[in-house]
Amino acid sequence: MEALLCKKIGDPTLPLDDSPSSPFTLTATHPIPELNSPTSVRVRVRATSLNYANYLQILGKYQEKPPLPFIPGSDYSGVVDSVGSGVTKFKAGDAVCSLASLGSFAQFIVADEAQLFRVPEGCDLVAAGALPVAYGTSHLALLHRAQLQPNQVLLVLGAAGGVGLAAVQIGKACGAIVIAVARGDDKVQLLKTLGVDHVVDLSKGNVTESVKGFLKARKLKGADVLYDPVGGKVTKEAMKLLNWGAHILVIGFASGDVPVIPANIALVKNWTVHGLYWGSYMIHRPVVLQNSLKELLSWLASGLITINISHAFSLSEANLAFSALKDRKAIGKVMIVFDDQKTFRSKL
């Protein structure tokens, strides 16, 4: 089968070839994984998502460092290829999606049936492959951790990225007042189409001044929930806008700068700071994660949420896909798409 092997730690945006500089080897003869238990299911992958964690892992900067060589990849969608003798929930031909610690940058992957989710009829498989990590992260953060309520003010940083767009849509689905922070006209225009209550364009204005103006006009005191996948200076500015009793969701550090949240101010203002490593729910709270993804798939099927596929590439163009992610050219999700599902292909 075709698979992408990470043979060494390095920059995944470098040209994909066998030169010493590339961390990847693209092979067409990697062994197809065998069913490894009576309840295992082999899935033919149609689409797999790129997340910032994948980028960091290949750079060697992620908290989990798998032994080399490894096949990268986490969330994916596809069609059941074969099933073990004890499988009762799925049969060959069923559309499914799931997440894995590794291995989805390949034509086939094996998972236990308990780890798979049926893709509702009518849902696009590429969209389903983009859902688990980005939307799962935002859903658990906002509903399970911050317990976002209708009419609360949600401030989303990095709002045009994968998890950011997910947070915006989930916030609106929950009835929150959503303030989105992004950079560039294209991103701002997309956010407006999603019904965002206020958008801050970082290329044109100051976060604090812009948001304070909106809050004053709406007779609101401040933000109740801060969703932060960015870090850095913008986090420091956003903390000036938080209400007493606000929740801060620490999602990631796309800026490369880990922010300092002053404990003395958190004490005085009764802030709650939530660290969210979504993947650890697979170990510590698997039922919570499963229920979250089931609800998200039902929302996708009903049209309550939509998934914006910004770029889609073949496996041989993985470096271009990582470039789109690294350079923040994506508005929404970047995907690797196999076979006839490569309908969103976008060149940089």
Salt bridges, closest charged atoms under 4 A:
ASP81 OD2 - ARG42 NE 2.88
ASP94 OD1 - LYS91 NZ 3.10
ASP94 OD2 - ARG118 NH1 3.14
ASP185 OD1 - LYS204 NZ 2.82
ASP197 OD2 - LYS172 NZ 2.99
ASP197 OD1 - ARG218 NH1 3.96
GLU237 OE2 - LYS240 NZ 3.19
GLU295 OE1 - HIS139 NE2 2.82
GLU317 OE1 - LYS342 NZ 3.39
GLU317 OE2 - ARG345 NH2 2.39
GLU317 OE2 - LYS347 NZ 2.70
ASP327 OD2 - LYS329 NZ 3.94
ASP339 OD2 - ARG44 NE 3.36
ASP340 OD1 - ARG46 NH1 3.95
